[in-house]
Amino acid sequence: MTFVETLEPKAVWAHFDRILTIPRGSKDEGQIRKYVIDQAEKNGLSYDEDATGNIIVRVPGTKGHEKAPALILQGHLDMVNEKNSDVQHDFDKDPIQPERDGDYLTAKGTTLGSDNGIGVATMLAVMEADGVVHGPLELVFTVDEETGLTGAAGLKGDMLEARQLINMDSEEEGALYVGCAGGGDSTLTLDLATEAPPSGATAIRLRLAGLKGGHSGVDIHLQRGNAVKLMARMLHAGALKTPFRLAAFEGGNKHNAIPREAVAVVVVPGPVSGDLTDRIKAEFEAVKVEYGKPDPGMQLDIDSTDVPNTVWNTDTTWTVLRLIEGLPHGVLAMSNDVPDLVETSNNVAVVQAKDGKLVITTSSRSSIDAALEAVRREIRAVGQLAGADVEEHDAYPGWKPNLDSHLLQVVKELHTQMFGEPEIKAIHAGLEAGIIGEKVPGMDMISFGPQIEFPHSPDERVGIESVGRFYQLVKATLEKLA
């Protein structure tokens, strides 16, 4: 245990402190699932598990409120495992190391997992709380949200009795979310034609690092640099005057995280010329000026390295650079209906060479189904022009706002009384409410949470006092609905 369990409200923070010690990367939720089941059994509660791994814990209404309409509290068990490259941390066994930074809780060089660990801890606190008044509850703990909302996709609608739902996975205090974007990933696979390096060749290794990255949905509007795209841009600038062959190019880790680092190995005939490195450095300096405000910490290292046994031939080298540069990234359209809402975006998320192929993963989002499909067609077109095979993975639905929602009116009124009038918003990220609402027509839904900033990056942090206010609002909502 750490200092985290001493924070207020202890009912929430004690569970989060325990969660910090439990490995729970996407698709590796076995131990956190056991923790939830242990807590349910400890409190004498019934629960169901489905084939996907989701858990539904059923909590009877408190005395006098047993017949109130049932309510779902829903959150996901998995987290995004991201760390800085200079940090030694094994997410499969090492506990997250929390640190306090003023009013915030963060972690030492890794993601904190407050997304969605705080929501899960709050649900566990409600599960065992004596002084919380509520009607019948269904606590829905889903798995594998971060890699494509597959837990929610596998949830059977007939397992749920309630027809009102609070999603605990939004990250802006003072905002009530009533809609979200839909999304879908695409994978581009390009065959790499290789050859022996030129006689007398030399090689350099380039590493672009220090970018902030962040969540490819909620942070995409911050205009941060994409290390993969920027690396291709700098290499292209160098290749215009000095021919070379690539031997490696990789960057990014997760489909829903903006790449913070990228690495490339360049092989040239004879000694590496100053002209090549000067052009790359000049382009880097131009990039630093462009991204100076959102990404002031970026750095480029260029070092000599051993010449590999094989290199990508000239045609493949140019195809890779043009393909990566040609793929769309960032905000592609803003909403004409909701002020300041990103409507459509794409993240060039991961590039990796493996088994003679280059694999590129992109993640597209939009509040409009037709716009989402148009972006994916654009990605397909660029990929096919480059000779890549393109696979489009199943898209998940968005959540259309319902401003006449009864649940919205209840929470809005309580929020106004307790903390002031909230903003009513939609989010440019996928929320499981969109999928669950499609499975259960007529489900009345809302999402709110504490202040969580820079999720999916090692800069992730959660406002400590905002967690207390979040828990107060949850408890007040439960009592009002009961």
C-alpha positions in Angstrom: 0.0 0.0 0.0 1.1 3.6 -0.6 0.1 7.1 0.5 -2.8 6.9 -2.0 -5.0 5.0 0.5 -4.9 7.9 2.9 -6.4 10.3 0.4 -10.1 11.4 0.7 -12.5 9.8 0.0 -10.8 6.8 1.5 -13.6 4.5 0.2 -12.5 5.2 -3.4 -8.7 5.8 -2.9 -8.2 2.6 -0.9 -9.4 0.5 -3.9 -7.4 2.5 -6.4 -4.3 2.0 -4.3 -4.9 -1.7 -4.5 -5.6 -1.5 -8.2 -2.2 0.2 -8.8 -0.6 -3.1 -7.8 -2.6 -5.3 -10.2 -1.5 -5.9 -13.8 -4.4 -5.0 -16.1 -3.3 -4.2 -19.6 -5.9 -4.8 -22.3 -6.5 -8.5 -22.8 -4.7 -9.3 -19.5 -7.5 -8.6 -17.0 -7.4 -11.9 -15.2 -6.0 -10.6 -11.9 -8.2 -7.4 -11.8 -11.3 -9.6 -12.6 -10.4 -11.8 -9.7 -10.2 -8.7 -7.5 -13.6 -7.6 -8.5 -15.1 -11.0 -7.9 -13.4 -11.3 -4.5 -14.9 -8.0 -3.5 -18.4 -9.1 -4.6 -18.1 -12.4 -2.7 -16.8 -10.6 0.3 -19.9 -8.5 0.4 -22.3 -11.4 -0.3 -23.3 -10.2 -3.7 -24.3 -12.2 -6.7 -22.5 -11.7 -10.0 -22.5 -13.0 -13.6 -19.6 -13.5 -16.0 -19.9 -13.7 -19.7 -17.8 -15.5 -22.3 -15.9 -12.2 -23.1 -14.8 -11.7 -19.5 -17.2 -9.0 -18.5 -18.5 -9.1 -14.9 -21.9 -7.9 -13.7 -22.3 -7.5 -10.0 -25.9 -7.1 -8.7 -26.4 -5.0 -5.6 -29.9 -4.9 -4.0 -31.5 -1.6 -3.2 -31.0 -0.2 0.3 -33.8 -0.6 2.8 -36.9 1.1 1.6 -35.6 1.5 -2.0 -35.7 -2.1 -3.2 -38.4 -1.4 -5.8 -36.8 1.7 -7.3 -35.9 1.5 -11.0 -32.6 -0.3 -11.4 -29.5 1.6 -12.5 -26.3 0.5 -14.2 -22.9 1.9 -13.2 -20.4 0.9 -15.9 -16.6 1.1 -16.3 -13.8 -0.8 -17.9 -11.1 -2.8 -16.1 -8.2 -2.5 -18.5 -5.6 0.3 -18.9 -3.2 1.5 -21.6 0.4 0.4 -20.7 2.7 3.2 -21.8 6.0 4.2 -20.4 9.0 6.4 -21.3 11.7 4.5 -23.0 14.3 5.3 -20.3 12.0 3.9 -17.6 12.5 0.3 -16.3 9.0 -1.0 -15.7 7.4 -4.4 -16.4 3.6 -3.9 -16.6 3.1 -7.7 -16.3 4.4 -7.7 -12.7 5.6 -4.3 -11.5 3.1 -2.1 -9.5 2.5 1.4 -10.8 4.5 3.9 -8.7 2.3 6.8 -7.8 3.5 10.3 -7.1 1.8 13.4 -5.9 2.3 16.6 -7.9 0.5 19.3 -6.1 -3.2 18.8 -6.6 -2.7 15.9 -8.9 -1.8 12.2 -8.7 0.5 10.9 -11.4 3.0 8.0 -11.9 6.8 7.7 -12.2 7.4 7.5 -16.0 4.3 5.4 -16.8 0.6 5.7 -17.4 -1.3 5.9 -14.1 -4.3 3.9 -15.1 -6.8 6.4 -13.6 -8.5 5.8 -17.0 -10.6 3.9 -16.0 -9.2 2.8 -12.6 -10.9 5.7 -10.8 -14.3 4.7 -12.2 -13.7 1.0 -11.2 -12.6 2.1 -7.7 -15.7 4.2 -7.3 -18.0 1.3 -8.3 -16.2 -0.9 -5.8 -16.7 1.8 -3.1 -20.4 2.0 -3.9 -20.6 -1.8 -3.8 -19.5 -2.0 -0.1 -20.6 1.4 1.2 -23.0 1.4 4.2 -24.1 5.0 4.0 -25.0 5.3 0.3 -28.7 5.2 -0.4 -29.6 3.6 -3.8 -32.0 1.4 -5.7 -31.1 -1.9 -7.3 -27.7 -1.6 -9.1 -26.0 -3.5 -11.8 -22.3 -2.8 -11.7 -20.9 -3.7 -15.1 -17.1 -4.2 -15.3 -16.1 -4.6 -19.0 -12.8 -5.9 -20.4 -10.6 -4.8 -23.3 -12.0 -1.4 -23.8 -8.8 0.2 -24.8 -8.0 -2.0 -27.9 -11.4 -1.6 -29.5 -14.2 -1.8 -26.9 -14.4 -5.5 -27.5 -15.7 -6.2 -24.0 -18.7 -4.0 -24.5 -19.2 -5.5 -28.0 -19.3 -9.0 -26.5 -21.8 -8.0 -23.8 -25.3 -9.5 -24.3 -28.1 -7.0 -23.9 -30.4 -9.5 -22.3 -28.0 -9.7 -19.3 -29.0 -6.2 -18.3 -32.3 -5.5 -16.5 -31.8 -1.8 -15.9 -32.7 0.8 -18.6 -30.7 3.7 -17.2 -26.9 3.8 -17.2 -24.1 6.0 -15.9 -20.8 5.4 -17.7 -17.8 6.3 -15.4 -15.3 6.8 -18.1 -15.2 10.4 -19.1 -12.4 12.7 -17.9 -13.5 16.3 -17.6 -14.8 17.6 -14.3 -17.8 19.9 -14.7 -19.0 18.3 -17.9 -21.8 15.8 -18.5 -21.3 13.7 -21.6 -24.3 12.6 -23.7 -22.6 11.5 -26.9 -19.4 10.1 -28.3 -17.7 9.4 -31.6 -17.7 6.1 -33.4 -14.4 4.7 -34.7 -12.6 1.9 -36.5 -9.0 0.8 -37.1 -7.3 0.0 -40.4 -4.1 -2.1 -40.9 -1.9 -1.6 -43.9 0.7 -4.3 -44.6 3.5 -3.7 -47.1 5.9 -6.3 -48.4 9.5 -5.1 -47.9 11.9 -5.9 -50.8 15.4 -6.3 -49.3 18.9 -6.6 -50.6 22.5 -6.7 -49.3 23.9 -3.3 -48.2 26.1 -1.5 -50.7 29.8 -2.3 -50.5 31.6 0.0 -48.0 28.2 1.2 -46.6 27.8 3.0 -43.3 24.7 3.4 -41.2 23.1 5.9 -38.8 20.3 5.4 -36.3 17.8 8.2 -35.8 15.7 8.5 -32.7 12.9 11.1 -32.3 11.7 11.3 -28.7 10.4 13.6 -26.0 7.0 14.2 -27.6 3.9 14.3 -25.4 1.7 12.0 -27.4 -1.6 11.4 -25.6 -5.0 10.0 -26.2 -5.8 9.9 -29.9 -9.4 11.0 -29.2 -9.5 13.5 -26.4 -6.0 15.0 -27.1 -6.0 15.0 -30.9 -7.1 18.7 -31.0 -4.0 19.8 -29.0 -2.0 19.6 -32.3 0.8 17.6 -30.8 3.4 16.1 -33.0 3.1 12.5 -34.3 6.6 11.0 -34.0 6.0 8.5 -36.9 4.8 11.2 -39.3 7.6 13.6 -38.3 10.3 11.0 -38.7 9.1 10.2 -42.2 9.1 14.0 -43.0 12.7 14.5 -41.8 13.9 11.4 -43.7 12.2 12.5 -46.8 13.9 15.9 -46.6 17.3 14.2 -46.4 16.6 11.7 -49.2 15.8 14.5 -51.7 19.5 15.2 -52.2 21.3 12.1 -50.7 20.1 8.7 -51.8 19.9 6.1 -49.0 18.2 2.9 -48.0 16.2 2.3 -44.9 16.9 -0.8 -42.8 14.4 -0.1 -40.0 11.5 2.2 -39.2 9.2 1.8 -36.2 7.2 4.0 -33.8 4.1 4.1 -31.7 2.7 1.4 -29.4 -1.0 1.6 -29.2 -3.8 2.3 -31.7 -5.4 4.9 -29.4 -2.2 6.7 -28.4 -0.5 9.4 -30.5 3.1 8.1 -31.1 5.7 9.8 -28.9 8.8 8.1 -30.2 10.1 6.8 -33.5 13.3 5.1 -34.6 14.9 4.6 -38.1 18.1 3.1 -39.4 19.5 4.7 -42.6 22.2 3.0 -44.7 24.2 5.0 -47.3 26.9 4.0 -49.8 30.3 5.0 -48.4 30.6 7.4 -45.5 27.6 9.3 -44.2 27.8 12.8 -45.6 27.3 15.9 -43.6 24.8 17.0 -46.3 22.4 14.2 -45.3 22.5 14.8 -41.6 22.5 18.6 -42.1 19.3 18.3 -44.1 17.6 16.1 -41.6 18.6 18.4 -38.7 17.4 21.4 -40.6 14.0 19.8 -41.1 14.0 18.9 -37.4 14.6 22.5 -36.5 11.7 23.5 -38.7 9.5 20.9 -37.0 10.6 22.3 -33.5 9.4 25.7 -34.5 6.1 24.4 -35.7 5.4 22.3 -32.6 7.3 24.5 -30.1 4.2 25.2 -28.0 2.4 21.8 -27.9 5.6 19.7 -27.9 8.5 21.7 -26.5 10.5 18.7 -25.3 11.1 16.9 -28.6 14.6 15.8 -29.4 16.4 14.1 -32.2 19.5 11.9 -31.7 21.6 10.7 -34.7 24.3 8.1 -33.9 26.5 5.8 -35.9 25.4 2.2 -35.9 26.4 -1.2 -37.3 25.5 -1.8 -40.9 22.7 -4.5 -40.9 22.9 -7.6 -43.1 20.0 -6.5 -45.3 18.5 -3.2 -46.2 15.2 -2.2 -48.0 15.8 -1.5 -51.6 15.5 2.0 -53.1 11.9 1.5 -54.3 10.7 0.1 -51.0 12.5 2.9 -49.1 10.7 5.6 -51.1 7.4 3.7 -50.9 7.5 3.6 -47.1 8.3 7.3 -46.8 5.6 8.4 -49.2 3.1 6.0 -47.7 3.6 7.3 -44.1 3.7 10.9 -45.3 0.5 10.4 -47.4 -1.6 9.0 -44.6 -3.9 11.5 -42.9 -3.3 12.4 -39.3 -4.9 14.7 -36.8 -8.1 16.7 -36.8 -9.8 16.4 -40.2 -13.1 18.2 -39.4 -14.7 20.1 -36.6 -18.4 19.8 -35.8 -20.8 22.4 -37.3 -23.4 21.6 -34.6 -21.5 21.3 -31.3 -19.0 24.1 -30.6 -15.3 23.1 -30.2 -16.1 19.4 -30.9 -13.7 17.5 -33.1 -16.0 15.7 -35.6 -13.5 13.6 -37.6 -9.9 12.6 -37.0 -7.3 10.0 -37.8 -4.3 8.7 -35.8 -1.3 7.1 -37.6 -0.7 5.1 -34.6 1.9 2.3 -35.0 4.5 1.4 -37.6 6.4 -1.9 -37.1 8.6 -4.0 -39.4 8.2 -7.7 -38.9 8.8 -10.9 -40.9 9.7 -9.0 -44.1 6.6 -6.8 -43.9 5.9 -3.2 -42.7 2.6 -3.1 -40.7 0.9 0.3 -40.1 -2.0 0.7 -37.8 -4.3 3.7 -38.1 -7.3 4.7 -35.8 -10.1 6.7 -37.3 -12.9 8.5 -35.4 -16.0 10.5 -36.3 -19.4 11.5 -34.9 -20.8 10.9 -38.4 -20.9 7.4 -39.8 -20.5 8.5 -43.4 -17.5 10.7 -42.5 -15.8 7.8 -40.7 -16.2 5.5 -43.7 -14.9 8.3 -46.0 -11.7 8.6 -44.0 -11.2 4.8 -44.0 -11.7 4.8 -47.8 -9.0 7.5 -48.0 -6.6 5.4 -46.0 -7.4 2.4 -48.2 -6.8 4.4 -51.3 -3.4 5.7 -50.1 -2.4 2.2 -49.0 -3.4 0.6 -52.2 -1.6 3.2 -54.3 1.5 2.2 -52.3 0.9 -1.5 -53.0 -0.1 -2.3 -49.5 -2.8 -4.8 -48.4 -5.4 -2.9 -46.3 -7.7 -4.5 -43.7 -10.5 -2.5 -42.1 -11.4 -3.8 -38.7 -15.0 -3.7 -37.5 -16.1 -0.2 -36.5 -17.9 0.6 -33.2 -20.9 2.9 -33.1 -21.2 6.4 -31.8 -23.7 7.6 -29.3 -26.2 10.1 -30.5 -27.0 12.8 -27.8 -30.5 12.8 -26.2 -30.9 16.2 -24.6 -34.4 15.1 -23.3 -32.8 12.4 -21.2 -34.4 12.0 -17.7 -31.0 10.9 -16.3 -29.4 14.0 -17.8 -31.9 16.3 -16.1 -31.4 14.6 -12.7 -27.7 14.8 -12.8 -27.6 18.3 -14.3 -29.9 19.6 -11.5 -27.8 18.0 -8.8 -24.5 19.2 -10.3 -25.9 22.8 -10.4 -26.9 22.6 -6.8 -23.6 21.2 -5.6 -20.9 22.6 -7.9 -22.5 25.0 -10.4 -24.0 24.5 -13.8 -22.2 21.8 -15.8 -21.4 21.8 -19.5 -23.4 19.4 -21.6 -21.0 17.8 -24.1 -20.1 15.1 -26.5 -16.6 13.5 -26.7 -14.4 12.7 -29.6 -13.5 9.3 -28.3 -15.3 6.0 -28.1 -17.3 5.3 -25.0 -18.8 1.9 -24.3 -22.2 3.6 -23.8 -22.5 3.8 -27.6 -22.2 0.1 -28.0 -24.4 -0.8 -25.0 -27.1 1.7 -26.1 -27.2 0.0 -29.5 -27.6 -3.4 -27.8 -30.4 -2.2 -25.5 -32.7 0.3 -27.4 -34.2 2.9 -25.1 -31.3 2.8 -22.6 -31.1 6.3 -20.9 -27.4 7.1 -20.6 -25.0 9.7 -19.3 -21.3 9.8 -18.6 -19.2 11.9 -16.2 -16.0 11.5 -14.2 -13.2 13.4 -12.4 -10.5 15.5 -14.0 -8.1 13.2 -15.8 -5.5 14.7 -18.1 -3.2 13.3 -20.7 -4.5 9.6 -20.5 -2.6 7.0 -22.6 0.7 8.8 -21.9 3.2 8.8 -19.1 2.0 12.4 -18.4 -1.4 11.0 -17.3 -2.7 12.6 -14.1 -5.9 12.8 -12.1 -7.1 15.8 -10.0 -7.2 14.5 -6.4 -9.9 16.7 -5.1 -12.0 16.2 -8.3 -12.3 12.5 -7.3 -14.0 13.5 -4.1 -16.4 15.7 -5.9 -17.1 13.0 -8.5 -17.9 10.5 -5.7 -20.2 13.1 -4.0 -22.1 13.5 -7.3 -22.4 9.7 -7.8 -23.8 9.2 -4.3 -26.2 12.2 -4.7 -27.4 10.8 -8.0 -28.0 7.3 -6.6 -30.0 8.7 -3.7 -32.1 11.0 -6.0 -32.9 8.1 -8.4 -33.8 5.8 -5.5 
